[in-house]
Amino acid sequence: MILLNNIVLLGTAMKDFLNRLNISKKITLLVVGASILASAIATTSSVFLIRADLTKETESKLQTVALLKQREISSYLERIQNQVSNNAVNAQILQAAQAFSEGWFALGFDGGQSKILKDLYINNTTLTEPLPIGKKDQLEDAKDGSLYSQAHKRQHPWFKRFAATNGYYDMFLVDMQGNIIYSVAKEPDFATNLANGPYKDSDLGKVYRDAMELAKGGVSFYEFAPHSASHGIPALFVGSPIFDGDERKGVLIFQTPNTKSQEMVDVGTHAGLTTQSYLVGSQGLLFTNLKKADGTVDDNALKMKANKEIMSVVSKLKHGEVGLIETINHVGHEIFASVAVLDALGNKWAYVIEINREEVLEPVVRFQMISYGIAVLIAVFVGLLGFWQARSISTPLVDIADTYNKLNQDDLSHQIPHTERHDEVGLLARAALVFKRHIEENHAQEELYKKHQLDLADRFEREIKGFVSMVAAAATELSHTAEEVASTVGKTTDTSLRASHAAEDTAMNVQTVAQATEQLSASVREISAQMQRSNDLVHESVRRAELADAHAQSLSTATNKVREVIELISEIAGQINLLALNATIESARAGEAGKGFAVVANEVKSLANQTDKSIGEITRVIDEMNGASNNIVQSLASIKDSIRNIDSSSRSIANSVQQQTVTTNHIAHNMQTAAQGTGLISSGLHEVRTMSAEADNSAGQILDASLELSQQAEQLNSQVDTFLHSLRNI
């Protein structure tokens, strides 16, 4: 999970880093990265292939050498085995064994033979100067005149020649009692007894004892081990019983030094500077020397064992088979090793040849360094080429982007570059050219649309302003009419009040009509005159009420026309909104360059929405005006009804006055009728006062409605001005 989070964070960081780079740097990085990746892949794959080939070649070479050496060593050991077994029954060996045995016993039977022979052939007491160690084999005759020396003089040259010819370090003849009666090299083990002497427990003594148990032709041996008598030099002892017919006469033993084996296993430097080869015994001990890291011989190698990996391979292989392994050698180097198994002298041996892995893969390292150097040069060259190519791509793109920015700023004077190119850059340039043409066409359409809007605003202003002025004038006239109606109603009230007082006076003076006939006539005339004026006022009120009703009808008609104009404005606002939507779509198609038009389209759309809101407000005001007009019409209808009642009452009063005038001469006879007439007058005047009060209230309502209508007309005029200002500034 932590690794996944780290990968995600690294990917995010890389994404942010790349987003901050311009396209030329991105292309350069892409080209350089691709070249480095390709070089790395090619180099890595080549390294793997070369490494595999070198490994395969090395393994094949090691396997071939190991197989050849295995055959050589196997043949050598087989030859030793055959030589020792064959010579053990050879007449020459049998004759020599008998001669040396006779000479041995001729020296005495008290055990002094060992000292005598050591003095003669090791200490060289008969010579003026002893032979140096390692040169004792040069003495053929001790010149002591003994039978042994005579036999030695005869037999030693053949043994010496045979050992030198076949690469043996020493050859031993051991009698049945374990006495070493002859030795070619004359080392300290010469003339000792292997049954009970100092070397009885050495490999030499072991080989003797084993051989004494073998039948004719049998061979015993012990693997290479340091032999103290040979100055600690590792030696391989191989022995076979000597028979004279079926009679056992002793044992023939060959001593083979590891120097011979070293010569056989050594392959020199032709297989590699770090090549080492060695022989491994059945117990894993090394039989040959190894080299140290500095190239010198490791004296402790013969005490070492092969590592577990090699011995594991040995355990799995059979005679003549070869195995390969990669492991760590005794000095800690990684190595390729080939192991060849051989069965010799009854045991499983192994020949191992190894070479340092570093030496084998040194050409790979050298090739890798050269390849990386070439990859760096290629990356630099490709980077420069990629940078140049990236600039050739990014520069035109920057030019086109600058062109789009200028087009977005309505700079139509800028020339579109790279339109002549036939690649993607040319395609973008030509797209910019088409975009520029669309902008020019849109500007032309905008000019036409703006002119149309201004014309529409002017026409709307003329019509709406006219309607609003008409409404305001009608409201003003209605206000004046209402004031006049209120004034007339006031006068009517005063007149009816005076008439009421007069009627009361008449009722009081009915009893004295006779005495006040002249006064009654005067009162009747006065009443007749007042009623005439009341009739005139009533007729005038009827006329003005009808005029106010006509104005109210005109106001209702005007509001309906205003409503039609508002609907026309609403349709225009819808068209504006549709045009704004089209402009938004076109700007979206234009992409980044069309953001400016998107802003304009949104502003137009916003103004259209404001227009819709203003139209809704105007419609509300017009609805309120229409409601007020309807209230005025209803109020005027009530006023007309009241005035008609007043007119009817006035007519009744006039008829009564006329009747009073006709019946003045019959007052005395018609007092009861006069009293009733007076009651009717009082009742009529009371009704006149009531109707006058109602007319006064209606006139007040008309005045309030006309004032509200005037205010709404002013508000409508202000909203129309705001709408026209917004419309003209789109």
ZIHU-V670873 format. One record per residue. N is the residue number from 1. RES is the residue in one small letter. PHI is phi in degrees with one decimal (* if undefined). Layout:
BEGIN
N;RES;PHI
N;RES;PHI
END
This chain:
BEGIN
1;m;*
2;i;-63.3
3;l;-62.7
4;l;-63.9
5;n;-63.1
6;n;-64.0
7;i;-64.8
8;v;-63.1
9;l;-62.7
10;l;-64.0
11;g;-62.6
12;t;-64.2
13;a;-62.8
14;m;-64.5
15;k;-63.5
16;d;-62.5
17;f;-62.4
18;l;-67.3
19;n;-66.2
20;r;-84.0
21;l;-91.4
22;n;-79.3
23;i;-67.3
24;s;-65.3
25;k;-69.1
26;k;-63.1
27;i;-64.1
28;t;-61.1
29;l;-62.0
30;l;-64.1
31;v;-65.3
32;v;-62.9
33;g;-61.5
34;a;-64.5
35;s;-65.9
36;i;-64.4
37;l;-63.1
38;a;-63.1
39;s;-63.7
40;a;-63.4
41;i;-64.2
42;a;-62.5
43;t;-64.2
44;t;-62.6
45;s;-64.0
46;s;-64.1
47;v;-61.1
48;f;-63.4
49;l;-66.1
50;i;-63.8
51;r;-61.0
52;a;-64.3
53;d;-64.3
54;l;-63.7
55;t;-62.1
56;k;-65.1
57;e;-64.5
58;t;-63.3
59;e;-61.8
60;s;-64.4
61;k;-65.1
62;l;-62.6
63;q;-65.0
64;t;-64.9
65;v;-61.9
66;a;-61.7
67;l;-66.2
68;l;-64.0
69;k;-66.4
70;q;-61.0
71;r;-67.6
72;e;-64.3
73;i;-67.2
74;s;-61.7
75;s;-64.9
76;y;-64.1
77;l;-67.3
78;e;-65.2
79;r;-63.8
80;i;-60.5
81;q;-62.0
82;n;-67.0
83;q;-64.8
84;v;-68.5
85;s;-72.3
86;n;-71.5
87;n;-71.6
88;a;-65.9
89;v;-112.5
90;n;-77.7
91;a;-62.8
92;q;-62.2
93;i;-68.0
94;l;-61.4
95;q;-63.8
96;a;-65.8
97;a;-62.8
98;q;-67.0
99;a;-66.3
100;f;-67.9
101;s;-66.9
102;e;-65.6
103;g;-65.3
104;w;-59.3
105;f;-74.1
106;a;-69.3
107;l;-79.4
108;g;135.9
109;f;-122.1
110;d;-97.3
111;g;84.7
112;g;-85.3
113;q;-59.7
114;s;-59.7
115;k;-68.0
116;i;-62.2
117;l;-68.5
118;k;-65.9
119;d;-64.7
120;l;-73.2
121;y;-109.6
122;i;-110.8
123;n;-83.9
124;n;53.8
125;t;-69.7
126;t;-87.7
127;l;-102.1
128;t;-68.4
129;e;-140.6
130;p;-63.3
131;l;-70.2
132;p;-67.4
133;i;-61.5
134;g;92.9
135;k;-117.6
136;k;-63.6
137;d;-70.0
138;q;-77.0
139;l;-84.4
140;e;-95.7
141;d;-134.5
142;a;-76.6
143;k;61.8
144;d;-96.4
145;g;79.8
146;s;-74.9
147;l;-61.2
148;y;-64.5
149;s;-65.3
150;q;-65.9
151;a;-63.5
152;h;-63.4
153;k;-63.0
154;r;-79.5
155;q;-93.1
156;h;-59.2
157;p;-57.2
158;w;-67.7
159;f;-62.5
160;k;-63.8
161;r;-67.2
162;f;-62.5
163;a;-65.7
164;a;-66.7
165;t;-65.9
166;n;-100.5
167;g;77.9
168;y;-90.0
169;y;-76.1
170;d;-157.6
171;m;-132.5
172;f;-123.0
173;l;-116.8
174;v;-120.9
175;d;-82.9
176;m;-68.5
177;q;-87.8
178;g;93.7
179;n;-78.4
180;i;-82.1
181;i;-86.0
182;y;-154.9
183;s;-149.2
184;v;-70.7
185;a;-81.8
186;k;55.1
187;e;-90.1
188;p;-57.4
189;d;-78.8
190;f;-66.4
191;a;66.3
192;t;-102.0
193;n;-110.1
194;l;-83.7
195;a;-87.3
196;n;-142.7
197;g;-86.7
198;p;-66.4
199;y;-111.4
200;k;-64.7
201;d;-95.8
202;s;-76.4
203;d;-60.6
204;l;-61.7
205;g;-65.3
206;k;-65.8
207;v;-62.9
208;y;-60.5
209;r;-63.6
210;d;-65.1
211;a;-65.7
212;m;-65.3
213;e;-95.4
214;l;-90.4
215;a;-81.4
216;k;-59.0
217;g;86.6
218;g;-74.3
219;v;-131.0
220;s;-120.8
221;f;-157.0
222;y;-131.9
223;e;-64.2
224;f;-55.4
225;a;-157.2
226;p;-59.5
227;h;-116.8
228;s;-62.1
229;a;-67.7
230;s;-103.5
231;h;62.7
232;g;80.2
233;i;-70.6
234;p;-59.7
235;a;-141.9
236;l;-109.6
237;f;-105.2
238;v;-128.8
239;g;-132.3
240;s;-146.8
241;p;-68.3
242;i;-92.6
243;f;-121.1
244;d;-111.6
245;g;74.3
246;d;-105.4
247;e;-96.2
248;r;-76.4
249;k;-115.5
250;g;154.9
251;v;-137.1
252;l;-100.7
253;i;-125.6
254;f;-105.3
255;q;-110.5
256;t;-107.8
257;p;-76.8
258;n;-73.3
259;t;-62.7
260;k;-65.3
261;s;-64.0
262;q;-61.5
263;e;-63.9
264;m;-73.0
265;v;-78.9
266;d;-70.1
267;v;-112.1
268;g;71.8
269;t;-109.7
270;h;-69.0
271;a;-91.0
272;g;151.7
273;l;-66.9
274;t;-103.9
275;t;-70.4
276;q;-134.2
277;s;-138.6
278;y;-157.6
279;l;-106.7
280;v;-118.0
281;g;-84.1
282;s;-66.3
283;q;-93.8
284;g;89.5
285;l;-75.4
286;l;-82.2
287;f;-99.1
288;t;-129.5
289;n;-76.8
290;l;-123.8
291;k;-100.3
292;k;-79.2
293;a;-63.4
294;d;-88.0
295;g;94.8
296;t;-80.5
297;v;-75.5
298;d;-89.3
299;d;-68.5
300;n;-90.1
301;a;-61.6
302;l;-71.5
303;k;-99.6
304;m;-94.5
305;k;-116.4
306;a;-65.4
307;n;-69.4
308;k;-63.5
309;e;-62.1
310;i;-66.2
311;m;-66.3
312;s;-66.1
313;v;-66.0
314;v;-58.8
315;s;-65.7
316;k;-93.5
317;l;-101.2
318;k;-111.7
319;h;-56.9
320;g;87.3
321;e;-92.2
322;v;-125.6
323;g;-121.6
324;l;-120.3
325;i;-156.1
326;e;-112.6
327;t;-153.3
328;i;-109.8
329;n;-86.2
330;h;-68.1
331;v;-105.2
332;g;85.5
333;h;-91.9
334;e;-72.7
335;i;-134.9
336;f;-99.9
337;a;-132.9
338;s;-116.4
339;v;-120.2
340;a;-115.3
341;v;-97.5
342;l;-138.9
343;d;-101.1
344;a;-143.2
345;l;55.6
346;g;85.5
347;n;-125.3
348;k;-93.9
349;w;-115.3
350;a;-142.7
351;y;-104.2
352;v;-120.9
353;i;-125.0
354;e;-134.8
355;i;-146.2
356;n;-63.5
357;r;-60.9
358;e;-61.6
359;e;-67.2
360;v;-62.4
361;l;-93.4
362;e;-59.0
363;p;-60.8
364;v;-66.1
365;v;-62.9
366;r;-63.0
367;f;-62.8
368;q;-63.6
369;m;-64.7
370;i;-62.9
371;s;-63.7
372;y;-66.1
373;g;-62.9
374;i;-64.0
375;a;-62.6
376;v;-64.5
377;l;-61.7
378;i;-63.1
379;a;-62.4
380;v;-64.8
381;f;-62.9
382;v;-65.0
383;g;-62.7
384;l;-63.2
385;l;-63.5
386;g;-64.8
387;f;-63.7
388;w;-63.6
389;q;-66.5
390;a;-63.6
391;r;-64.3
392;s;-66.3
393;i;-92.5
394;s;-71.8
395;t;-60.5
396;p;-60.2
397;l;-65.2
398;v;-64.6
399;d;-59.9
400;i;-68.0
401;a;-61.8
402;d;-63.4
403;t;-62.1
404;y;-62.7
405;n;-62.6
406;k;-67.5
407;l;-64.0
408;n;-65.0
409;q;-90.8
410;d;63.9
411;d;-90.6
412;l;-85.9
413;s;-82.2
414;h;-72.7
415;q;-81.9
416;i;-79.0
417;p;-85.2
418;h;64.3
419;t;-72.1
420;e;-82.7
421;r;-73.6
422;h;-109.9
423;d;-99.4
424;e;-64.4
425;v;-62.7
426;g;-61.6
427;l;-62.1
428;l;-64.1
429;a;-63.3
430;r;-66.7
431;a;-63.4
432;a;-64.2
433;l;-63.6
434;v;-62.3
435;f;-62.0
436;k;-61.7
437;r;-62.7
438;h;-62.7
439;i;-62.8
440;e;-61.2
441;e;-63.8
442;n;-63.6
443;h;-62.7
444;a;-63.0
445;q;-64.8
446;e;-64.2
447;e;-62.9
448;l;-63.2
449;y;-64.6
450;k;-63.9
451;k;-62.6
452;h;-62.9
453;q;-63.9
454;l;-64.3
455;d;-61.5
456;l;-63.4
457;a;-63.7
458;d;-62.5
459;r;-65.0
460;f;-63.0
461;e;-62.8
462;r;-62.4
463;e;-70.8
464;i;-65.8
465;k;-60.0
466;g;-62.4
467;f;-64.0
468;v;-63.5
469;s;-62.6
470;m;-62.5
471;v;-62.8
472;a;-63.4
473;a;-63.8
474;a;-63.5
475;a;-64.9
476;t;-64.1
477;e;-62.6
478;l;-63.6
479;s;-63.4
480;h;-59.9
481;t;-61.4
482;a;-63.1
483;e;-64.9
484;e;-63.2
485;v;-61.1
486;a;-62.7
487;s;-64.5
488;t;-63.8
489;v;-62.3
490;g;-63.5
491;k;-62.7
492;t;-61.5
493;t;-63.7
494;d;-60.8
495;t;-62.8
496;s;-65.6
497;l;-66.6
498;r;-64.3
499;a;-63.5
500;s;-64.8
501;h;-62.7
502;a;-64.3
503;a;-64.5
504;e;-66.1
505;d;-60.9
506;t;-62.9
507;a;-64.0
508;m;-73.2
509;n;-100.1
510;v;-61.1
511;q;-69.6
512;t;-113.9
513;v;-58.6
514;a;-62.8
515;q;-72.8
516;a;-117.1
517;t;-61.9
518;e;-64.6
519;q;-63.7
520;l;-64.2
521;s;-62.5
522;a;-63.3
523;s;-63.3
524;v;-64.0
525;r;-66.2
526;e;-63.7
527;i;-61.2
528;s;-63.5
529;a;-65.2
530;q;-63.7
531;m;-66.8
532;q;-64.5
533;r;-66.5
534;s;-62.2
535;n;-61.1
536;d;-61.7
537;l;-64.0
538;v;-63.3
539;h;-61.8
540;e;-64.8
541;s;-63.5
542;v;-61.4
543;r;-63.6
544;r;-67.9
545;a;-63.4
546;e;-64.9
547;l;-64.4
548;a;-62.9
549;d;-63.1
550;a;-64.0
551;h;-63.3
552;a;-62.9
553;q;-63.9
554;s;-63.2
555;l;-61.2
556;s;-63.3
557;t;-63.0
558;a;-62.9
559;t;-64.2
560;n;-63.9
561;k;-65.2
562;v;-59.9
563;r;-59.7
564;e;-62.4
565;v;-64.0
566;i;-61.2
567;e;-62.4
568;l;-61.1
569;i;-62.4
570;s;-61.6
571;e;-63.0
572;i;-63.1
573;a;-61.8
574;g;-62.8
575;q;-63.9
576;i;-62.1
577;n;-61.7
578;l;-63.3
579;l;-62.8
580;a;-63.1
581;l;-63.5
582;n;-62.0
583;a;-64.2
584;t;-63.9
585;i;-63.4
586;e;-63.3
587;s;-67.1
588;a;-65.2
589;r;-64.4
590;a;-73.9
591;g;76.6
592;e;-61.5
593;a;-69.5
594;g;-95.7
595;k;-64.4
596;g;-61.3
597;f;-68.5
598;a;-63.9
599;v;-63.9
600;v;-62.3
601;a;-61.6
602;n;-65.0
603;e;-65.6
604;v;-62.2
605;k;-63.2
606;s;-63.8
607;l;-65.2
608;a;-62.8
609;n;-64.8
610;q;-62.9
611;t;-61.7
612;d;-59.9
613;k;-64.4
614;s;-63.3
615;i;-62.5
616;g;-61.8
617;e;-66.0
618;i;-62.9
619;t;-61.9
620;r;-62.3
621;v;-62.3
622;i;-63.9
623;d;-62.9
624;e;-64.7
625;m;-62.5
626;n;-63.3
627;g;-63.8
628;a;-63.0
629;s;-60.8
630;n;-63.6
631;n;-62.8
632;i;-62.5
633;v;-61.2
634;q;-64.8
635;s;-63.5
636;l;-63.0
637;a;-64.1
638;s;-64.6
639;i;-61.1
640;k;-62.9
641;d;-63.9
642;s;-63.7
643;i;-63.6
644;r;-62.9
645;n;-63.5
646;i;-61.1
647;d;-62.5
648;s;-64.7
649;s;-64.6
650;s;-61.4
651;r;-63.8
652;s;-63.8
653;i;-62.8
654;a;-61.6
655;n;-63.8
656;s;-64.4
657;v;-62.5
658;q;-62.7
659;q;-64.9
660;q;-63.0
661;t;-63.2
662;v;-67.9
663;t;-97.9
664;t;-58.9
665;n;-71.0
666;h;-111.1
667;i;-57.5
668;a;-62.6
669;h;-83.6
670;n;-121.1
671;m;-62.8
672;q;-63.8
673;t;-65.5
674;a;-64.1
675;a;-62.3
676;q;-63.3
677;g;-62.4
678;t;-63.5
679;g;-61.7
680;l;-63.0
681;i;-63.3
682;s;-61.4
683;s;-62.8
684;g;-64.1
685;l;-65.9
686;h;-62.4
687;e;-66.0
688;v;-61.6
689;r;-62.7
690;t;-62.8
691;m;-65.1
692;s;-63.2
693;a;-62.4
694;e;-64.3
695;a;-62.8
696;d;-64.1
697;n;-62.3
698;s;-62.9
699;a;-62.9
700;g;-63.3
701;q;-63.4
702;i;-61.5
703;l;-65.0
704;d;-61.6
705;a;-63.4
706;s;-66.3
707;l;-64.9
708;e;-62.7
709;l;-62.3
710;s;-63.7
711;q;-63.9
712;q;-65.1
713;a;-64.1
714;e;-64.5
715;q;-62.9
716;l;-60.0
717;n;-61.6
718;s;-65.7
719;q;-65.9
720;v;-62.4
721;d;-60.8
722;t;-62.1
723;f;-62.2
724;l;-65.7
725;h;-62.8
726;s;-64.6
727;l;-63.8
728;r;-73.3
729;n;-96.3
730;i;-65.8
END
